[in-house]
Amino acid sequence: MPATLRCAVIGTGGIGLDHLNSFLHCRRAAVAAIAESSPERAKEASDRFKIPRSYADYRELLEQPDIDAVTIALPNYLHAPVAIEALKARKHVLLEKPMAMNATEAARIIDTAKKMRRTLMVGQNFRFDRQTQIAKQFVQRGDLGEIYHARAFWLRRSGIPRTGSWFTQKKLAGGGCTVDLGVHMLDACLHLLDDFEVTRVSAQTFAKFGPRGLGELEWGRSEIDPKKTFDVEDYSVALLKFKSGKTVTLETSWAANHPNDAREYGIDLLGTVAGLSLYPARLFRSGPSGYETIHLAAPKVPLNEDRIQHFVNCVLDGKKPLVPVEESLKVQKILDAIYESAAGGKEAKIG
Ligand SMILES: NC(=O)c1ccc[n+]([C@@H]2O[C@H](COP(=O)([O-])OP(=O)(O)OC[C@H]3O[C@@H](n4cnc5c(N)ncnc54)[C@H](O)[C@@H]3O)[C@@H](O)[C@H]2O)c1
């Protein structure tokens, strides 16, 4: 393995630019190329980040022998096909969330990575958040006692990605706010609990704003459908039951009439000794002088590694990623079960 990892970014829309920005701070990697189907966005990214080579067709990029690894920041329906082709071309892969359109696709990506002996990681950025990492230390030390329930939520009042973009089309995104926002809080919550063994899911989904053309946020730069298709959910609620007996509620919205005096996204862990809430990180417990709230202020120091740097270090040092693919597959199965339960009007079972 070379001392510097030679990387490429596939898809330079909203989050692909974020990947390129992260690479600027990554001393052990260099971005040799991008692949982007839109000529304007390819030029914008190449000019801004001084990328030497740009390909309109990602397949041509994958043929390049001097690329060791790729990050994939494409619409969700392209995650599995492009990741599988990249792995078969012997590239290490960092894949944006959600991992795939469903668990069958996710399992295929994992099988290919194993067969090709390449590093594969889903870029769940909240695991790299300083607050999450502080919370994880408290949980691991046992400061909360037994954690029996958690609430995970991301509740936007008015934040539907551009209506008619790939985000709002089921065949291109797989789902709406649940796979877009909910997956972040779900993954971070299960990571904190260190428990991914969900066996039963009861969920409901709604689409109350998107179909009326309300609640839009300007995000999502590709695949704009002139018919402004909106056939995904803009609100969902789910009760997850674990093999261990604990429970998690996951609530997500792109648009809803919420109060604006609360956190937009967060995780609350209920333990027998203390409770812990994110974001920001606070611990609640009964102390000698009554019930106390301890602010677990994250020092304003840069992270050791963000997800891109972590992925690069894992490839170069042969380390196991902080986001193991087996856990990403379990998260994907839960997402599938949420839609199955909502569509069938009854509890969905996993595994
Ligand atoms: N981790 C996060 O916080 C985060 C935030 C936003 C989006 N995402 C994820 O990142 C992915 C991309 O989202 P986005 O917001 O950047 O979307 P986007 O629409 O802004 O960008 C997608 C880009 O892919 C390009 N593209 C489409 N088909 C292509 C192809 N065949 N070959 C090359 N380029 C192609 C488009 O032209 C566009 O520039 C999604 O999976 C999304 O869920 C993650």
The ligand as an SDF file (V2000), in Angstrom:
LIG
                    3D

 44 48  0  0  0  0  0  0  0  0999 V2000
  -23.6320   12.2060    5.4780 N   0  0  0  0  0  0  0  0  0  0  0  0
  -24.4150   13.2420    5.3340 C   0  0  0  0  0  0  0  0  0  0  0  0
  -24.5760   14.0640    6.2240 O   0  0  0  0  0  0  0  0  0  0  0  0
  -25.1350   13.4270    4.0310 C   0  0  0  0  0  0  0  0  0  0  0  0
  -25.7220   14.6660    3.7380 C   0  0  0  0  0  0  0  0  0  0  0  0
  -26.3640   14.7950    2.5090 C   0  0  0  0  0  0  0  0  0  0  0  0
  -26.4270   13.7260    1.6240 C   0  0  0  0  0  0  0  0  0  0  0  0
  -25.8620   12.5270    1.9700 N   0  0  0  0  0  0  0  0  0  0  0  0
  -25.9370   11.3800    1.0520 C   0  0  0  0  0  0  0  0  0  0  0  0
  -25.0230   11.6180   -0.0230 O   0  0  0  0  0  0  0  0  0  0  0  0
  -25.5500   11.1250   -1.2360 C   0  0  0  0  0  0  0  0  0  0  0  0
  -25.6000   12.2610   -2.2500 C   0  0  0  0  0  0  0  0  0  0  0  0
  -26.4440   13.2720   -1.7340 O   0  0  0  0  0  0  0  0  0  0  0  0
  -26.3040   14.8030   -2.1930 P   0  0  0  0  0  0  0  0  0  0  0  0
  -27.0850   15.5840   -1.2180 O   0  0  0  0  0  0  0  0  0  0  0  0
  -24.8800   15.1330   -2.4120 O   0  0  0  0  0  0  0  0  0  0  0  0
  -27.0970   14.7450   -3.5870 O   0  0  0  0  0  0  0  0  0  0  0  0
  -26.9250   15.7160   -4.8220 P   0  0  0  0  0  0  0  0  0  0  0  0
  -28.0980   15.5000   -5.6950 O   0  0  0  0  0  0  0  0  0  0  0  0
  -26.6180   17.1010   -4.3280 O   0  0  0  0  0  0  0  0  0  0  0  0
  -25.6030   15.1910   -5.5310 O   0  0  0  0  0  0  0  0  0  0  0  0
  -25.5170   13.9620   -6.2400 C   0  0  0  0  0  0  0  0  0  0  0  0
  -24.4990   14.1570   -7.3520 C   0  0  0  0  0  0  0  0  0  0  0  0
  -24.3200   12.9120   -8.0530 O   0  0  0  0  0  0  0  0  0  0  0  0
  -24.2100   13.2170   -9.4450 C   0  0  0  0  0  0  0  0  0  0  0  0
  -24.5430   12.0180  -10.2240 N   0  0  0  0  0  0  0  0  0  0  0  0
  -25.7640   11.4560  -10.4020 C   0  0  0  0  0  0  0  0  0  0  0  0
  -25.6460   10.3460  -11.1750 N   0  0  0  0  0  0  0  0  0  0  0  0
  -24.3300   10.2130  -11.4660 C   0  0  0  0  0  0  0  0  0  0  0  0
  -23.5700    9.2540  -12.1970 C   0  0  0  0  0  0  0  0  0  0  0  0
  -24.1480    8.1890  -12.7880 N   0  0  0  0  0  0  0  0  0  0  0  0
  -22.2310    9.4360  -12.2990 N   0  0  0  0  0  0  0  0  0  0  0  0
  -21.6190   10.4980  -11.7140 C   0  0  0  0  0  0  0  0  0  0  0  0
  -22.2860   11.4350  -11.0160 N   0  0  0  0  0  0  0  0  0  0  0  0
  -23.6160   11.2810  -10.8780 C   0  0  0  0  0  0  0  0  0  0  0  0
  -25.1900   14.3380   -9.6450 C   0  0  0  0  0  0  0  0  0  0  0  0
  -24.9640   15.0430  -10.8440 O   0  0  0  0  0  0  0  0  0  0  0  0
  -24.9580   15.1830   -8.4020 C   0  0  0  0  0  0  0  0  0  0  0  0
  -23.9740   16.1730   -8.5960 O   0  0  0  0  0  0  0  0  0  0  0  0
  -26.9190   10.5300   -0.8970 C   0  0  0  0  0  0  0  0  0  0  0  0
  -26.7930    9.1600   -0.7110 O   0  0  0  0  0  0  0  0  0  0  0  0
  -27.2880   11.1960    0.4220 C   0  0  0  0  0  0  0  0  0  0  0  0
  -28.1140   10.3860    1.2320 O   0  0  0  0  0  0  0  0  0  0  0  0
  -25.2100   12.3800    3.1360 C   0  0  0  0  0  0  0  0  0  0  0  0
  1  2  1  0
  2  3  2  0
  2  4  1  0
  4  5  1  0
  4 44  2  0
  5  6  2  0
  6  7  1  0
  7  8  2  0
  8  9  1  0
  8 44  1  0
  9 10  1  0
  9 42  1  0
 10 11  1  0
 11 12  1  0
 11 40  1  0
 12 13  1  0
 13 14  1  0
 14 15  2  0
 14 16  1  0
 14 17  1  0
 17 18  1  0
 18 19  2  0
 18 20  1  0
 18 21  1  0
 21 22  1  0
 22 23  1  0
 23 24  1  0
 23 38  1  0
 24 25  1  0
 25 26  1  0
 25 36  1  0
 26 27  1  0
 26 35  1  0
 27 28  2  0
 28 29  1  0
 29 30  1  0
 29 35  2  0
 30 31  1  0
 30 32  2  0
 32 33  1  0
 33 34  2  0
 34 35  1  0
 36 37  1  0
 36 38  1  0
 38 39  1  0
 40 41  1  0
 40 42  1  0
 42 43  1  0
M  CHG  2   8   1  16  -1
M  END
$$$$
